[in-house]
Amino acid sequence: MPLKKLLGSKATRSLTVISVLSEAKKAFDRGKRTRAIALVAVAALAWKWTVIGMAAQGLLKLVRRGGSASSPT
C-alpha cells in the first residue's frame, strides 16, 4: 500500500514529530504548560505512529478554532 509506505517513512515521521514539537513550543510560550507537555508526549508517540501526531494536530486546530469563535470581539 503506497499510503502506508508514505506514512511509515522516516521523512514523514520526522516532519510529524518536528511539527508537533513546534506546536508544543507555541503552547508553552502562550503559558499553556499542560497542553505543551501533552504535545511533547504525542511527539514521542508520533515517531512510532505517525497518524497519532496528525490526529493530535487536527484536534488542536479544532480546539483553537472553537475557542476563538466563542470569544467576543
C-alpha positions as CSV (number, residue, x, y, z in Angstrom):
1,M,0.0,0.0,0.0
2,P,1.5,3.3,-1.1
3,L,-0.2,5.3,1.7
4,K,1.1,3.0,4.4
5,K,4.6,3.2,3.0
6,L,4.4,7.0,2.9
7,L,3.1,7.4,6.4
8,G,5.7,4.9,7.7
9,S,8.7,6.6,6.0
10,K,11.4,8.2,8.2
11,A,11.0,11.6,6.5
12,T,7.2,11.7,7.2
13,R,7.7,10.6,10.8
14,S,10.4,13.2,11.3
15,L,8.3,16.0,9.9
16,T,5.4,15.0,12.0
17,V,7.5,15.0,15.2
18,I,9.0,18.4,14.3
19,S,5.6,19.8,13.6
20,V,4.1,18.5,16.9
21,L,7.1,19.8,18.9
22,S,6.7,23.2,17.2
23,E,3.0,23.2,18.4
24,A,4.3,22.3,21.9
25,K,6.7,25.2,21.9
26,K,3.9,27.6,20.9
27,A,1.7,26.3,23.6
28,F,4.5,26.7,26.2
29,D,5.1,30.2,25.0
30,R,1.4,31.0,25.5
31,G,1.6,29.7,29.0
32,K,-0.4,26.5,28.4
33,R,2.0,24.1,30.1
34,T,-0.4,21.2,30.3
35,R,-1.0,21.3,26.6
36,A,2.7,21.7,25.9
37,I,3.5,18.6,28.0
38,A,0.8,16.6,26.3
39,L,2.1,17.6,22.9
40,V,5.6,16.5,23.8
41,A,4.2,13.1,24.8
42,V,2.3,13.0,21.5
43,A,5.5,13.8,19.6
44,A,7.2,10.8,21.3
45,L,4.4,8.6,20.2
46,A,4.2,10.1,16.7
47,W,7.7,8.8,16.0
48,K,6.3,5.3,16.2
49,W,2.7,6.0,14.9
50,T,2.6,9.0,12.5
51,V,-1.2,9.0,12.5
52,I,-1.3,9.9,16.2
53,G,0.6,13.1,15.6
54,M,-1.6,14.1,12.6
55,A,-4.7,13.4,14.6
56,A,-3.5,15.4,17.6
57,Q,-2.7,18.4,15.3
58,G,-6.1,18.2,13.7
59,L,-7.8,18.1,17.2
60,L,-5.7,21.0,18.3
61,K,-6.8,23.1,15.3
62,L,-10.4,22.3,16.1
63,V,-10.0,23.3,19.8
64,R,-8.3,26.5,18.8
65,R,-11.0,27.4,16.3
66,G,-13.7,26.6,18.8
67,G,-12.1,28.8,21.4
68,S,-11.6,31.8,19.2
69,A,-15.0,31.6,17.6
70,S,-16.7,31.8,21.0
71,S,-14.7,34.7,22.4
72,P,-16.3,38.1,22.0
73,T,-14.7,40.8,19.8
